[in-house]
């Protein structure tokens, strides 16, 4: 039941991709979630819909448009060429950018729900104590929303691990560069290597179960939360 070298390489790359994407989305998704939770702007609906779009959009569609955007004639491709960074498609950082878009709602929505459940009272109390808004955010809002951050981080990491359509469209199938675990399983099946596919798929199945188990274990019991 030992994994082959290519399988281990794919797993390491997958964990690296999911870790980087989760860290980026913690930084990028938190202000978006905060704004969506507190704003009364008429743009809340359209922006919320854009953030949630990857939940319903086929991965191949999102991957196709991201590939166009990151291509030589796309806006992102022209920007990276101007900055001397080179093209992003079929690179690790191209996978990171695509995965950030694809996993965005899995970070934003749990954090947004946590901020909304917090209510206005804690921040009003902080304001009466003359706490600056930024200080109140980090010392009051973030600790109260910590369960939402934990849920969002776990879901984002797990969702990135399980990506297939977007990573295949953007990254292709380059060993050690863009061949993540889901693509490796596809390669095994395509080559009729069912034993290897079964071993790697079994590892991913166990991982997914442990992620969900950890997620339910972290959730506070309603009575304890009360």
N, C-alpha and C positions, 0 to 999 in steps of 0.2 A: 504493500500500500504506500510505498515511498513515492514522493513526487519527483518528476524528472527535472533536470536543470532548467529547461525552458519554462516549466510550470512555476518553479520557484522564482525565476526572474520576472515572470508576469505578475505573480503575487506581490513581490517587492515593489514593482512599478505601480501596481494598483493602490497599495497602501500609501505610497509616496504621493500619488495623485490625489487621493481622497483627503490626506492630511493637509496638503497645500490648499486645496479648494475650500476645505472647512475653515482653515485659518483666514483665508481671504474673505470668505463670506461673513465671518464673525465681524470683521471690520467694515465691510461694505453693507451687509444686510441690516446691521443694528440701527444705523441712522434712518434707513428706509422704513424699518418696522416702527421706530419711534415716531416718525412723521405720519405714517398711516394711522397709528393708534391715536394721535392727538389732533390731527388737522381737521378742519371743517371746510377745507377748500373743495371747490367743485371738481378739482382734478383728482381727488382721492379715488373715485371710482375708476376712471381710465387708467391711472397709474397702478392701482391695485390689480386691475385686469391684466395689464402688461406683465406685472410681476408673477401672476398666477398662470400665465399663458403656457409655460412648459408642462403644467399638469395635464393639459388636454391636447396640446399640439403634438402630432407624431414626431418622434425623435429625428426621423429622416428629413422631415420638413425643416425643423430647426437647424439641423446639421447642414442642410443644403444652403440655407440663407447665411449661416455663419461662414460657410466655405466661400461663398461669393464675397462676403464682407471682408474676409481675411485674404482673399486672393490678390493678385497683382493689381487688378483694376478696382478693387473695393476700397472703401474709405479706411478701414483698419490696415489693409495691406499697403496702401500708399503712405499712411502714417508711419508704419514700422520701417518702410523703405527709406523714408525721409530721415528717420532717426538712426538709420544704419543698423537696424536690428535684424533685417532679413525677413523672409516670409514665415508666417506662423503655421500654415497647414503642414501636417505630417511632421510636427515637432512636439515635444513634451509640453511646451508652454502654449502651443495651440490647443492641446487637450485641456490644459488648465483653464484657458479663457472660455472654451466651449462648455466645460463642466460648470464653471461659475454661473453662466446663464441658465444652464439646464437644471441646476440644483438650487437656484435662487429662492423659489417659493418654499422649499423645505427648510430654509433658514429663516426667512422673513415671517411666514405665517405663525409658527409657534411663538416667536418672540413678540410679534404684534399682539397675539392673543394674551400673552402674559402681561404686557404693558396695559392693555385695555382692562384686564381683570384687576389690576392694581388700583384703578380709580384715581380720582383727583386728590383725595384727602391727604395721603402721605406727602405729596408735593406742596400742598397748601400749608401743612404744618412746617415743612422745611423752609418755606418762604417766610413764615412768621418768625422763624429763628434766624432770618437774614442770611440764609444759605444761598450763594450764587447758583444760577440755573445749572451750570456745568457740575458744580460740586454736588447739588441735589441729585443730578442724574446718576453720578457714579456712586454716591454713598446711600442713596435711598432707592431709586428706580431699579438700578442693576441688581442689587441684592434681593429685592422683592421679586424680580423677574427671573431669578437664577434657575428655577425649574424649567422655565421656557427656553433659556439658553442651553441647558443640558439636553432637553428634548430636541431642539433644533440642531445642535451639533451632532448628536447621534444619528438623526434622520439624514442630515446632509452627508455625513461620512458614508453611511450605508447606501444611500441612493447613488453616490458617486461610484462606489465600488461596483454596483450592479449595472452601470451604464453600458450600453452596447451600440445602439444606432448612431448616437452623436459621436462617440469616440471613433467608431469605424469610419464615419463620413469625414471627420476632420483629421484623424491621425493615421488612417490606413492600417497597415499591419506590419510595422517595422519592429523586429525583435530588439528588446532592450530599450526602445525609444518610445513606441506608442502601442505595443502589443500588451494590453492589459489582460486580466484574467478572463473576462467575458469573451474577448476575441480569441484567446487561447483555447477556450472550450469549443468555440465555433470551428476553429482550425482542426481540432481533434476529431470532431464529428464529421467534418467535410472529408477528412482523410480516412474515415471509418476506423479511427482509433478509439473505440468506445470504452475500453478499459481505462485509458488515460483521461478521457473526458469524464468518466464516472468518478475517478479519484479527485480530480480538480473540482468538479461540480459538488462532490460530497463535502469538500473543504468549504466551499462557498455556502452550502446549505447549513452546515454547522455554524459558520460565522454569522449568517443571517439570524439564525435562531438565538444565538448568544446576544446579538445586538438587541433584538426585541425583548429578550428576557431582562437585559440590563435596563432597557427603557421603561418597562413596567415596574421594575424594582425601584427605580429612581423617582417615579411619580409618587407624590405624597398622598397618603390615605385621606379621603374627604374629612373624616372626623379629626384626624391629626391636624390637617390644614386649618380646620375651623378653630 
